[in-house]
């Protein structure tokens, strides 16, 4: 259903930046997916430790210790955030060389920045001693939600330079 005939790349896309930008963005997106898994497992384990026994908290007794899940969540996000930042910067450099502007308010650009801010908020919350680790972990889950919007809604619903909404 999502098919369109292949055509030669437009000159703006025929750049070495395509490989750099897309590789960094795809790597970061995949690693953020890996990072949200221990975050969700930590929330389940934490709920179980607080006495919640309904589903999904009933699975908590089978999970690793909450501290190790939370620490893994932080380490994965701490590693991935610079890659995501690099992807956005490379995209801006590529946009300037292709279209003569670093930022064009394309929906993908906007949502990439929203995701960047959401992950920065998670890392900030996690580094702030007065913020509970459960609260900080919810920031990571919400940040992943912004990535889902970025990866699916923007690609297939919104119309812009990065979308496939016009594909029949």
ChimeraX commands (.cxc) that place a marker at each C-alpha (Angstrom):
marker #1 position 0.00,0.00,0.00 radius 0.5
marker #1 position 2.84,2.40,0.77 radius 0.5
marker #1 position 4.52,2.13,-2.61 radius 0.5
marker #1 position 5.70,4.67,-5.08 radius 0.5
marker #1 position 7.95,4.11,-8.05 radius 0.5
marker #1 position 11.64,4.72,-7.43 radius 0.5
marker #1 position 13.11,7.75,-9.09 radius 0.5
marker #1 position 16.56,9.33,-9.11 radius 0.5
marker #1 position 17.44,11.34,-6.02 radius 0.5
marker #1 position 16.78,15.03,-6.23 radius 0.5
marker #1 position 20.05,16.99,-6.10 radius 0.5
marker #1 position 19.44,18.11,-2.51 radius 0.5
marker #1 position 19.34,14.47,-1.36 radius 0.5
marker #1 position 22.34,13.38,-3.40 radius 0.5
marker #1 position 24.84,14.21,-0.68 radius 0.5
marker #1 position 27.22,12.43,1.66 radius 0.5
marker #1 position 25.18,14.01,4.47 radius 0.5
marker #1 position 22.39,11.53,3.65 radius 0.5
marker #1 position 24.47,8.63,4.99 radius 0.5
marker #1 position 25.75,10.52,8.03 radius 0.5
marker #1 position 22.46,12.13,9.09 radius 0.5
marker #1 position 20.20,9.15,8.45 radius 0.5
marker #1 position 22.62,6.66,10.02 radius 0.5
marker #1 position 22.91,8.75,13.18 radius 0.5
marker #1 position 19.15,9.32,13.39 radius 0.5
marker #1 position 18.34,5.64,12.83 radius 0.5
marker #1 position 20.97,4.53,15.36 radius 0.5
marker #1 position 19.71,6.96,17.99 radius 0.5
marker #1 position 16.07,6.01,17.37 radius 0.5
marker #1 position 16.88,2.33,17.79 radius 0.5
marker #1 position 18.90,2.93,20.94 radius 0.5
marker #1 position 16.12,5.06,22.43 radius 0.5
marker #1 position 13.77,2.11,21.80 radius 0.5
marker #1 position 16.22,-0.14,23.65 radius 0.5
marker #1 position 16.36,2.48,26.43 radius 0.5
marker #1 position 12.62,2.67,26.99 radius 0.5
marker #1 position 12.37,-1.07,27.65 radius 0.5
marker #1 position 14.25,-1.05,30.99 radius 0.5
marker #1 position 12.44,2.20,31.84 radius 0.5
marker #1 position 9.07,0.49,31.52 radius 0.5
marker #1 position 10.35,-2.58,33.35 radius 0.5
marker #1 position 11.62,-0.34,36.17 radius 0.5
marker #1 position 8.17,1.23,36.51 radius 0.5
marker #1 position 6.59,-2.24,36.69 radius 0.5
marker #1 position 9.15,-3.44,39.26 radius 0.5
marker #1 position 8.79,-0.25,41.29 radius 0.5
marker #1 position 5.01,-0.64,41.36 radius 0.5
marker #1 position 5.39,-4.24,42.52 radius 0.5
marker #1 position 7.77,-3.16,45.28 radius 0.5
marker #1 position 5.17,-0.61,46.41 radius 0.5
marker #1 position 2.61,-3.41,46.87 radius 0.5
marker #1 position 0.68,-3.16,43.62 radius 0.5
marker #1 position -0.33,-6.65,42.50 radius 0.5
marker #1 position -2.59,-6.06,39.50 radius 0.5
marker #1 position -1.34,-6.54,35.96 radius 0.5
marker #1 position 1.30,-5.48,34.82 radius 0.5
marker #1 position 2.78,-5.02,38.31 radius 0.5
marker #1 position 2.30,-8.72,39.05 radius 0.5
marker #1 position 5.15,-9.35,36.61 radius 0.5
marker #1 position 7.46,-7.30,38.83 radius 0.5
marker #1 position 8.58,-10.19,41.02 radius 0.5
marker #1 position 10.20,-11.83,37.97 radius 0.5
marker #1 position 12.15,-8.72,36.97 radius 0.5
marker #1 position 15.67,-7.70,38.01 radius 0.5
marker #1 position 16.12,-5.25,40.86 radius 0.5
marker #1 position 14.63,-1.84,40.25 radius 0.5
marker #1 position 17.89,0.00,40.86 radius 0.5
marker #1 position 19.70,-1.95,38.15 radius 0.5
marker #1 position 16.87,-1.36,35.65 radius 0.5
marker #1 position 16.84,2.35,36.41 radius 0.5
marker #1 position 20.61,2.57,36.14 radius 0.5
marker #1 position 20.54,0.76,32.78 radius 0.5
marker #1 position 17.85,3.16,31.56 radius 0.5
marker #1 position 20.01,6.14,32.46 radius 0.5
marker #1 position 23.17,4.70,30.91 radius 0.5
marker #1 position 21.44,3.91,27.62 radius 0.5
marker #1 position 19.92,7.39,27.40 radius 0.5
marker #1 position 23.17,9.07,28.44 radius 0.5
marker #1 position 24.96,7.20,25.64 radius 0.5
marker #1 position 22.26,7.82,23.00 radius 0.5
marker #1 position 21.49,11.51,23.60 radius 0.5
marker #1 position 24.74,12.77,22.01 radius 0.5
marker #1 position 24.08,10.60,18.95 radius 0.5
marker #1 position 20.60,12.14,18.61 radius 0.5
marker #1 position 22.11,15.61,19.04 radius 0.5
marker #1 position 24.68,14.80,16.33 radius 0.5
marker #1 position 21.90,13.61,13.99 radius 0.5
marker #1 position 19.99,16.88,14.42 radius 0.5
marker #1 position 23.11,18.98,13.91 radius 0.5
marker #1 position 24.05,17.01,10.78 radius 0.5
marker #1 position 20.53,17.49,9.45 radius 0.5
marker #1 position 20.80,21.23,9.98 radius 0.5
marker #1 position 24.18,21.39,8.24 radius 0.5
marker #1 position 22.81,19.35,5.36 radius 0.5
marker #1 position 19.71,21.57,5.12 radius 0.5
marker #1 position 21.90,24.65,4.91 radius 0.5
marker #1 position 23.99,23.19,2.10 radius 0.5
marker #1 position 20.93,21.87,0.24 radius 0.5
marker #1 position 18.37,24.62,0.76 radius 0.5
marker #1 position 20.35,27.56,2.11 radius 0.5
marker #1 position 18.82,27.44,5.60 radius 0.5
marker #1 position 19.57,25.54,8.78 radius 0.5
marker #1 position 15.98,25.41,10.02 radius 0.5
marker #1 position 12.76,25.48,8.04 radius 0.5
marker #1 position 10.01,24.55,10.52 radius 0.5
marker #1 position 9.38,21.28,8.70 radius 0.5
marker #1 position 7.25,19.00,10.95 radius 0.5
marker #1 position 10.10,16.48,11.23 radius 0.5
marker #1 position 12.54,19.20,12.27 radius 0.5
marker #1 position 10.12,20.49,14.89 radius 0.5
marker #1 position 9.36,17.05,16.33 radius 0.5
marker #1 position 13.04,16.10,16.32 radius 0.5
marker #1 position 13.65,19.16,18.46 radius 0.5
marker #1 position 10.67,18.33,20.70 radius 0.5
marker #1 position 12.13,14.84,21.21 radius 0.5
marker #1 position 15.54,16.35,21.91 radius 0.5
marker #1 position 14.05,18.63,24.58 radius 0.5
marker #1 position 12.09,15.72,26.09 radius 0.5
marker #1 position 15.22,13.57,26.39 radius 0.5
marker #1 position 17.19,16.54,27.75 radius 0.5
marker #1 position 14.44,16.95,30.36 radius 0.5
marker #1 position 14.79,13.28,31.32 radius 0.5
marker #1 position 18.57,13.56,31.68 radius 0.5
marker #1 position 18.19,16.77,33.68 radius 0.5
marker #1 position 15.55,15.23,35.94 radius 0.5
marker #1 position 17.68,12.14,36.44 radius 0.5
marker #1 position 20.70,14.29,37.38 radius 0.5
marker #1 position 18.69,16.38,39.85 radius 0.5
marker #1 position 18.89,14.78,43.31 radius 0.5
marker #1 position 15.52,16.11,44.45 radius 0.5
marker #1 position 13.63,14.42,41.59 radius 0.5
marker #1 position 12.46,10.88,42.34 radius 0.5
marker #1 position 13.83,8.26,39.99 radius 0.5
marker #1 position 10.29,7.13,39.20 radius 0.5
marker #1 position 9.40,10.67,38.08 radius 0.5
marker #1 position 12.55,10.93,35.99 radius 0.5
marker #1 position 11.80,7.57,34.39 radius 0.5
marker #1 position 8.35,8.80,33.37 radius 0.5
marker #1 position 10.16,11.60,31.53 radius 0.5
marker #1 position 12.01,8.92,29.53 radius 0.5
marker #1 position 8.73,7.18,28.68 radius 0.5
marker #1 position 7.13,10.45,27.57 radius 0.5
marker #1 position 10.23,11.24,25.51 radius 0.5
marker #1 position 9.84,7.89,23.74 radius 0.5
marker #1 position 6.24,8.90,23.01 radius 0.5
marker #1 position 7.54,11.99,21.23 radius 0.5
marker #1 position 9.83,9.74,19.19 radius 0.5
marker #1 position 6.85,7.62,18.17 radius 0.5
marker #1 position 5.06,10.74,16.98 radius 0.5
marker #1 position 8.23,11.76,15.15 radius 0.5
marker #1 position 8.74,8.35,13.54 radius 0.5
marker #1 position 5.17,7.47,12.59 radius 0.5
marker #1 position 2.72,10.34,12.74 radius 0.5
marker #1 position 5.03,12.86,11.10 radius 0.5
marker #1 position 6.23,10.38,8.47 radius 0.5
marker #1 position 2.81,9.13,7.41 radius 0.5
marker #1 position 0.31,11.86,8.32 radius 0.5
marker #1 position 2.01,15.27,8.20 radius 0.5
marker #1 position 3.12,16.73,4.90 radius 0.5
marker #1 position 6.67,18.04,4.70 radius 0.5
marker #1 position 10.13,17.42,3.31 radius 0.5
marker #1 position 10.59,14.31,5.48 radius 0.5
marker #1 position 7.15,12.72,5.20 radius 0.5
marker #1 position 5.53,10.02,3.13 radius 0.5
marker #1 position 1.98,11.33,3.56 radius 0.5
marker #1 position 1.67,11.92,-0.15 radius 0.5
marker #1 position 2.50,8.26,-0.96 radius 0.5
marker #1 position -0.66,6.57,-2.31 radius 0.5
marker link #1:1,2 radius 0.2
marker link #1:2,3 radius 0.2
marker link #1:3,4 radius 0.2
marker link #1:4,5 radius 0.2
marker link #1:5,6 radius 0.2
marker link #1:6,7 radius 0.2
marker link #1:7,8 radius 0.2
marker link #1:8,9 radius 0.2
marker link #1:9,10 radius 0.2
marker link #1:10,11 radius 0.2
marker link #1:11,12 radius 0.2
marker link #1:12,13 radius 0.2
marker link #1:13,14 radius 0.2
marker link #1:14,15 radius 0.2
marker link #1:15,16 radius 0.2
marker link #1:16,17 radius 0.2
marker link #1:17,18 radius 0.2
marker link #1:18,19 radius 0.2
marker link #1:19,20 radius 0.2
marker link #1:20,21 radius 0.2
marker link #1:21,22 radius 0.2
marker link #1:22,23 radius 0.2
marker link #1:23,24 radius 0.2
marker link #1:24,25 radius 0.2
marker link #1:25,26 radius 0.2
marker link #1:26,27 radius 0.2
marker link #1:27,28 radius 0.2
marker link #1:28,29 radius 0.2
marker link #1:29,30 radius 0.2
marker link #1:30,31 radius 0.2
marker link #1:31,32 radius 0.2
marker link #1:32,33 radius 0.2
marker link #1:33,34 radius 0.2
marker link #1:34,35 radius 0.2
marker link #1:35,36 radius 0.2
marker link #1:36,37 radius 0.2
marker link #1:37,38 radius 0.2
marker link #1:38,39 radius 0.2
marker link #1:39,40 radius 0.2
marker link #1:40,41 radius 0.2
marker link #1:41,42 radius 0.2
marker link #1:42,43 radius 0.2
marker link #1:43,44 radius 0.2
marker link #1:44,45 radius 0.2
marker link #1:45,46 radius 0.2
marker link #1:46,47 radius 0.2
marker link #1:47,48 radius 0.2
marker link #1:48,49 radius 0.2
marker link #1:49,50 radius 0.2
marker link #1:50,51 radius 0.2
marker link #1:51,52 radius 0.2
marker link #1:52,53 radius 0.2
marker link #1:53,54 radius 0.2
marker link #1:54,55 radius 0.2
marker link #1:55,56 radius 0.2
marker link #1:56,57 radius 0.2
marker link #1:57,58 radius 0.2
marker link #1:58,59 radius 0.2
marker link #1:59,60 radius 0.2
marker link #1:60,61 radius 0.2
marker link #1:61,62 radius 0.2
marker link #1:62,63 radius 0.2
marker link #1:63,64 radius 0.2
marker link #1:64,65 radius 0.2
marker link #1:65,66 radius 0.2
marker link #1:66,67 radius 0.2
marker link #1:67,68 radius 0.2
marker link #1:68,69 radius 0.2
marker link #1:69,70 radius 0.2
marker link #1:70,71 radius 0.2
marker link #1:71,72 radius 0.2
marker link #1:72,73 radius 0.2
marker link #1:73,74 radius 0.2
marker link #1:74,75 radius 0.2
marker link #1:75,76 radius 0.2
marker link #1:76,77 radius 0.2
marker link #1:77,78 radius 0.2
marker link #1:78,79 radius 0.2
marker link #1:79,80 radius 0.2
marker link #1:80,81 radius 0.2
marker link #1:81,82 radius 0.2
marker link #1:82,83 radius 0.2
marker link #1:83,84 radius 0.2
marker link #1:84,85 radius 0.2
marker link #1:85,86 radius 0.2
marker link #1:86,87 radius 0.2
marker link #1:87,88 radius 0.2
marker link #1:88,89 radius 0.2
marker link #1:89,90 radius 0.2
marker link #1:90,91 radius 0.2
marker link #1:91,92 radius 0.2
marker link #1:92,93 radius 0.2
marker link #1:93,94 radius 0.2
marker link #1:94,95 radius 0.2
marker link #1:95,96 radius 0.2
marker link #1:96,97 radius 0.2
marker link #1:97,98 radius 0.2
marker link #1:98,99 radius 0.2
marker link #1:99,100 radius 0.2
marker link #1:100,101 radius 0.2
marker link #1:101,102 radius 0.2
marker link #1:102,103 radius 0.2
marker link #1:103,104 radius 0.2
marker link #1:104,105 radius 0.2
marker link #1:105,106 radius 0.2
marker link #1:106,107 radius 0.2
marker link #1:107,108 radius 0.2
marker link #1:108,109 radius 0.2
marker link #1:109,110 radius 0.2
marker link #1:110,111 radius 0.2
marker link #1:111,112 radius 0.2
marker link #1:112,113 radius 0.2
marker link #1:113,114 radius 0.2
marker link #1:114,115 radius 0.2
marker link #1:115,116 radius 0.2
marker link #1:116,117 radius 0.2
marker link #1:117,118 radius 0.2
marker link #1:118,119 radius 0.2
marker link #1:119,120 radius 0.2
marker link #1:120,121 radius 0.2
marker link #1:121,122 radius 0.2
marker link #1:122,123 radius 0.2
marker link #1:123,124 radius 0.2
marker link #1:124,125 radius 0.2
marker link #1:125,126 radius 0.2
marker link #1:126,127 radius 0.2
marker link #1:127,128 radius 0.2
marker link #1:128,129 radius 0.2
marker link #1:129,130 radius 0.2
marker link #1:130,131 radius 0.2
marker link #1:131,132 radius 0.2
marker link #1:132,133 radius 0.2
marker link #1:133,134 radius 0.2
marker link #1:134,135 radius 0.2
marker link #1:135,136 radius 0.2
marker link #1:136,137 radius 0.2
marker link #1:137,138 radius 0.2
marker link #1:138,139 radius 0.2
marker link #1:139,140 radius 0.2
marker link #1:140,141 radius 0.2
marker link #1:141,142 radius 0.2
marker link #1:142,143 radius 0.2
marker link #1:143,144 radius 0.2
marker link #1:144,145 radius 0.2
marker link #1:145,146 radius 0.2
marker link #1:146,147 radius 0.2
marker link #1:147,148 radius 0.2
marker link #1:148,149 radius 0.2
marker link #1:149,150 radius 0.2
marker link #1:150,151 radius 0.2
marker link #1:151,152 radius 0.2
marker link #1:152,153 radius 0.2
marker link #1:153,154 radius 0.2
marker link #1:154,155 radius 0.2
marker link #1:155,156 radius 0.2
marker link #1:156,157 radius 0.2
marker link #1:157,158 radius 0.2
marker link #1:158,159 radius 0.2
marker link #1:159,160 radius 0.2
marker link #1:160,161 radius 0.2
marker link #1:161,162 radius 0.2
marker link #1:162,163 radius 0.2
marker link #1:163,164 radius 0.2
marker link #1:164,165 radius 0.2
marker link #1:165,166 radius 0.2
marker link #1:166,167 radius 0.2
marker link #1:167,168 radius 0.2
view
